[in-house]
Amino acid sequence: MGAQMRVYRQRIRSVQSTKKITRAMELIAASRVVKARQYVVESTPYASALTRAVSAVASNSNVDHPLTTERAERRRAAVLIITSDRGLAGAYSVSAIKESAELIERLKGEGKDVMPFLVGRKAVSYYKFRRREYAQEWTGFTDNPKFEIAREIGQALTDAFNLGFDEGGADEVHVVYTKFVNMVTQDPKVLRLLPLEVVEGDLEGADLDHDGRPDGPMPLYEFEPSPEEVLDALLPKYITSRIFNALLQSAASELAARQRAMKSATDNAEELIKTYTRLANQARQADITQEISEIVGGASALADAS
């Protein structure tokens, strides 16, 4: 019985150490997710306004800009997959990878080659473990993305799109990210970044949908100096802002998922400690009962002998 008690006490100490770690990670994620949510709230209107402006130019002019024009033959698609650098965030990275796998399967079913671009060590590890090829990777910043990184990613995707299929580039660009809805819900989403999807119309008062795209008819515009120059100025900002917003949405989703996962782990640790404490008490009680039984038995034997 003594050996059994030692085992239970050792397990209790081990679970208590794990509980301290999970509790600390929960508190850290809880403190950081507030700021991450604020970043999402502040960046989304800017990305939405840029999307609306670019859509307005493209839909109200006859300009055939390379970044807004559908190509006759679409033979290769670039897919940006945004995951996390670290684990212990529940199904956050798995959901994004699963969503990207479904997108890639659909694109391949349409006869297109796929060129993956990876953000986060989880996506990189997934591809390296399965020995799958990918075009480029970015790691080390997923829970705190910077605008400079978004600009670098946007430039890489734009360069791939401008090259085209014959020169090893892509004919369309998709982004797989996790949209932050609230602290409980984070949904993996697919956004077609290039060529720009345009909503045409001529009425004022159009709103934006949840993805920041124009929802409803667009007003009429006049452009100075010219639609071509306006598009040249707006499109790089549009691409960078949408990628940056996707990175911020994913960062907030990662922190929320980690907080929830670590709270669940802490609660499970508390339940394990209670279970092992109860078992240790039962073992100690059984040991005491056995000792009392032995003492009483010995006393009875001595009484009978005398």
C-alpha positions as CSV (number, residue, x, y, z in Angstrom):
1,M,0.0,0.0,0.0
2,G,2.8,2.4,0.8
3,A,4.3,1.9,-2.7
4,Q,0.8,2.6,-4.2
5,M,0.5,5.9,-2.2
6,R,4.0,7.0,-3.4
7,V,2.8,6.4,-7.0
8,Y,-0.3,8.5,-6.5
9,R,1.5,11.3,-4.8
10,Q,4.1,11.4,-7.6
11,R,1.3,11.6,-10.2
12,I,-0.3,14.4,-8.3
13,R,2.9,16.4,-8.3
14,S,3.3,15.8,-12.0
15,V,-0.2,16.9,-12.8
16,Q,0.2,20.0,-10.5
17,S,3.3,21.0,-12.5
18,T,1.4,20.6,-15.8
19,K,-1.6,22.6,-14.4
20,K,0.7,25.5,-13.5
21,I,2.0,25.6,-17.1
22,T,-1.5,25.4,-18.7
23,R,-2.9,28.0,-16.3
24,A,0.0,30.4,-17.2
25,M,-0.5,29.8,-20.9
26,E,-4.2,30.4,-20.5
27,L,-3.6,33.7,-18.7
28,I,-1.1,34.9,-21.3
29,A,-3.4,34.1,-24.2
30,A,-6.3,35.8,-22.4
31,S,-4.3,39.0,-21.9
32,R,-3.0,39.0,-25.5
33,V,-6.3,38.2,-27.2
34,V,-7.9,41.5,-26.1
35,K,-5.3,43.5,-28.0
36,A,-5.5,41.1,-31.0
37,R,-9.3,41.6,-31.2
38,Q,-8.7,45.3,-31.1
39,Y,-6.3,45.1,-34.0
40,V,-8.9,43.2,-36.0
41,V,-11.6,45.8,-35.3
42,E,-9.3,48.6,-36.3
43,S,-7.9,47.0,-39.5
44,T,-11.1,45.6,-41.0
45,P,-12.7,48.9,-42.0
46,Y,-9.6,50.0,-43.8
47,A,-9.4,46.7,-45.7
48,S,-13.1,46.9,-46.5
49,A,-12.8,50.5,-47.7
50,L,-9.9,49.6,-50.0
51,T,-11.8,46.6,-51.4
52,R,-14.8,48.8,-52.0
53,A,-12.7,51.5,-53.8
54,V,-10.8,49.0,-56.0
55,S,-14.1,47.2,-56.9
56,A,-15.6,50.6,-57.7
57,V,-12.8,51.5,-60.1
58,A,-12.8,48.1,-61.8
59,S,-16.6,47.9,-62.2
60,N,-17.0,51.5,-63.4
61,S,-14.2,51.6,-65.9
62,N,-13.2,49.7,-69.0
63,V,-9.7,49.2,-67.9
64,D,-8.2,45.7,-68.4
65,H,-5.8,45.7,-65.5
66,P,-3.7,42.5,-65.1
67,L,-4.7,42.1,-61.4
68,T,-8.5,42.4,-62.1
69,T,-8.8,40.6,-65.5
70,E,-9.8,37.0,-65.6
71,R,-7.5,34.9,-67.7
72,A,-8.9,32.8,-70.5
73,E,-6.9,29.8,-69.3
74,R,-6.4,29.3,-65.6
75,R,-3.9,26.4,-65.2
76,R,-2.2,27.1,-61.9
77,A,-3.4,28.5,-58.6
78,A,-1.4,29.9,-55.7
79,V,-2.8,29.2,-52.2
80,L,-1.6,31.1,-49.2
81,I,-2.2,28.9,-46.0
82,I,-2.1,30.7,-42.7
83,T,-1.5,28.6,-39.6
84,S,0.3,29.0,-36.2
85,D,3.9,28.7,-35.2
86,R,3.1,27.0,-32.0
87,G,0.7,24.2,-30.9
88,L,-1.5,23.9,-27.8
89,A,-4.2,25.8,-29.6
90,G,-6.8,23.1,-30.1
91,A,-7.9,22.4,-33.6
92,Y,-6.9,25.9,-34.9
93,S,-4.1,24.9,-37.3
94,V,-5.7,21.5,-38.2
95,S,-8.9,23.3,-39.3
96,A,-7.0,25.7,-41.5
97,I,-5.0,22.9,-43.1
98,K,-8.1,20.8,-43.6
99,E,-9.8,23.8,-45.3
100,S,-6.8,24.3,-47.6
101,A,-6.7,20.6,-48.4
102,E,-10.4,20.7,-49.5
103,L,-9.6,23.8,-51.6
104,I,-6.5,22.2,-53.2
105,E,-8.6,19.1,-54.0
106,R,-11.2,21.2,-55.7
107,L,-8.7,23.2,-57.7
108,K,-7.0,20.0,-58.8
109,G,-10.4,18.6,-59.8
110,E,-10.7,21.6,-62.1
111,G,-7.4,20.6,-63.8
112,K,-5.2,23.2,-62.1
113,D,-1.8,22.9,-60.6
114,V,-1.4,24.2,-57.1
115,M,1.4,26.4,-55.7
116,P,1.2,26.5,-51.9
117,F,2.6,29.5,-49.9
118,L,2.9,28.7,-46.2
119,V,2.6,30.9,-43.1
120,G,3.3,29.3,-39.7
121,R,5.5,26.3,-38.6
122,K,2.5,24.0,-38.4
123,A,1.8,24.3,-42.1
124,V,5.5,24.0,-42.9
125,S,5.8,20.9,-40.7
126,Y,2.7,19.4,-42.3
127,Y,4.2,19.8,-45.8
128,K,7.7,18.7,-44.9
129,F,6.5,15.6,-43.1
130,R,4.6,14.5,-46.1
131,R,7.4,15.6,-48.5
132,R,5.1,17.9,-50.4
133,E,6.5,20.8,-52.4
134,Y,5.7,24.4,-51.6
135,A,6.8,27.7,-53.1
136,Q,7.7,29.8,-50.0
137,E,7.3,30.0,-46.3
138,W,7.1,32.6,-43.5
139,T,7.4,31.7,-39.8
140,G,8.0,33.2,-36.4
141,F,5.3,35.9,-36.2
142,T,1.8,34.3,-36.4
143,D,0.6,35.4,-33.0
144,N,1.8,39.0,-33.5
145,P,1.9,39.8,-37.3
146,K,3.5,42.9,-38.6
147,F,2.5,45.0,-41.6
148,E,6.0,44.6,-43.2
149,I,5.5,40.8,-43.3
150,A,2.1,41.3,-44.9
151,R,3.7,43.5,-47.5
152,E,6.4,40.9,-48.2
153,I,3.8,38.2,-48.6
154,G,1.7,40.4,-50.8
155,Q,4.6,41.2,-53.0
156,A,5.5,37.5,-53.4
157,L,1.9,36.6,-54.3
158,T,1.7,39.5,-56.8
159,D,4.9,38.5,-58.4
160,A,3.7,34.9,-58.8
161,F,0.5,36.2,-60.3
162,N,2.2,38.6,-62.7
163,L,4.5,35.8,-64.0
164,G,1.7,33.6,-65.2
165,F,1.6,29.9,-65.9
166,D,4.2,29.8,-68.7
167,E,6.9,31.5,-66.6
168,G,6.2,29.4,-63.5
169,G,3.7,31.7,-61.9
170,A,0.0,31.4,-61.1
171,D,-3.2,32.4,-62.8
172,E,-5.2,33.0,-59.6
173,V,-4.4,33.5,-55.9
174,H,-6.4,32.2,-52.9
175,V,-5.9,32.8,-49.2
176,V,-6.9,30.3,-46.5
177,Y,-7.2,31.9,-43.1
178,T,-9.2,31.7,-39.9
179,K,-11.8,34.4,-39.4
180,F,-12.3,35.6,-35.8
181,V,-16.1,35.6,-35.0
182,N,-16.0,35.7,-31.2
183,M,-14.1,34.0,-28.4
184,V,-15.9,30.7,-29.0
185,T,-16.2,30.6,-32.7
186,Q,-13.4,30.9,-35.3
187,D,-14.2,29.8,-38.8
188,P,-11.6,28.8,-41.5
189,K,-12.3,30.8,-44.7
190,V,-11.2,30.9,-48.3
191,L,-10.7,34.3,-50.0
192,R,-9.9,34.6,-53.7
193,L,-7.4,37.5,-53.7
194,L,-6.5,37.7,-57.3
195,P,-7.9,38.4,-59.8
196,L,-10.1,40.7,-57.9
197,E,-13.8,39.6,-57.8
198,V,-15.9,42.7,-58.8
199,V,-19.5,43.5,-57.9
200,E,-21.0,45.8,-60.5
201,G,-23.8,48.2,-60.0
202,D,-24.8,51.9,-60.1
203,L,-26.7,52.7,-56.9
204,E,-25.5,54.4,-53.8
205,G,-25.6,53.1,-50.2
206,A,-23.9,49.7,-50.9
207,D,-22.7,47.9,-47.7
208,L,-20.0,45.4,-47.2
209,D,-20.4,41.8,-46.3
210,H,-18.6,40.0,-43.5
211,D,-15.5,39.4,-45.7
212,G,-15.2,43.0,-46.6
213,R,-16.4,42.7,-50.1
214,P,-19.0,45.1,-51.5
215,D,-22.5,43.8,-50.8
216,G,-25.0,45.3,-53.2
217,P,-24.9,47.8,-56.1
218,M,-22.0,50.2,-56.5
219,P,-22.3,54.0,-57.1
220,L,-21.1,55.8,-60.2
221,Y,-17.7,57.4,-60.2
222,E,-15.5,59.7,-62.2
223,F,-11.7,59.2,-61.9
224,E,-8.8,61.6,-61.9
225,P,-6.2,61.4,-63.4
226,S,-7.3,58.1,-64.9
227,P,-8.7,54.7,-63.9
228,E,-5.4,53.0,-64.8
229,E,-3.4,55.2,-62.4
230,V,-6.0,54.8,-59.7
231,L,-5.8,51.0,-60.0
232,D,-2.0,51.1,-60.0
233,A,-2.0,53.0,-56.8
234,L,-4.8,51.1,-55.0
235,L,-4.2,47.5,-55.9
236,P,-0.9,47.0,-54.0
237,K,-2.5,48.6,-51.0
238,Y,-5.6,46.4,-51.4
239,I,-3.5,43.2,-51.6
240,T,-1.3,44.1,-48.6
241,S,-4.3,45.3,-46.4
242,R,-6.3,42.1,-47.1
243,I,-3.4,39.8,-46.3
244,F,-2.6,41.9,-43.1
245,N,-6.3,41.7,-42.1
246,A,-6.2,37.9,-42.7
247,L,-3.1,37.6,-40.6
248,L,-4.7,39.6,-37.8
249,Q,-7.9,37.6,-37.9
250,S,-5.8,34.4,-37.7
251,A,-3.7,35.7,-34.8
252,A,-6.8,36.6,-32.8
253,S,-8.3,33.2,-33.6
254,E,-5.1,31.4,-32.6
255,L,-5.0,33.2,-29.2
256,A,-8.7,32.6,-28.6
257,A,-8.3,28.9,-29.4
258,R,-5.2,28.6,-27.2
259,Q,-7.0,30.2,-24.3
260,R,-9.9,27.8,-24.7
261,A,-7.6,24.8,-25.0
262,M,-5.5,25.7,-22.0
263,K,-8.6,26.3,-19.9
264,S,-9.8,22.9,-20.8
265,A,-6.4,21.4,-20.0
266,T,-6.4,23.2,-16.6
267,D,-9.8,21.9,-15.8
268,N,-8.8,18.4,-16.7
269,A,-5.7,18.7,-14.5
270,E,-7.9,19.7,-11.6
271,E,-10.1,16.7,-12.1
272,L,-7.1,14.4,-12.3
273,I,-5.7,15.9,-9.1
274,K,-9.0,15.2,-7.3
275,T,-9.1,11.7,-8.6
276,Y,-5.6,10.9,-7.6
277,T,-6.1,12.5,-4.2
278,R,-9.1,10.4,-3.6
279,L,-7.3,7.2,-4.6
280,A,-4.3,8.2,-2.4
281,N,-6.7,8.7,0.5
282,Q,-8.3,5.3,-0.1
283,A,-4.9,3.7,-0.3
284,R,-3.8,5.4,3.0
285,Q,-7.1,4.4,4.7
286,A,-6.6,0.8,3.5
287,D,-3.1,0.9,4.9
288,I,-4.3,2.2,8.3
289,T,-7.1,-0.4,8.4
290,Q,-4.6,-3.2,7.6
291,E,-2.2,-2.0,10.4
292,I,-5.1,-1.8,12.9
293,S,-6.2,-5.3,11.9
294,E,-2.7,-6.6,12.3
295,I,-2.4,-5.0,15.8
296,V,-5.8,-6.4,16.9
297,G,-4.9,-9.8,15.5
298,G,-1.6,-9.8,17.3
299,A,-3.2,-8.7,20.6
300,S,-5.8,-11.5,20.3
301,A,-3.1,-14.0,19.6
302,L,-1.1,-13.0,22.7
303,A,-4.3,-13.1,24.8
304,D,-5.1,-16.6,23.6
305,A,-1.5,-17.7,24.2
306,S,-1.6,-16.5,27.8
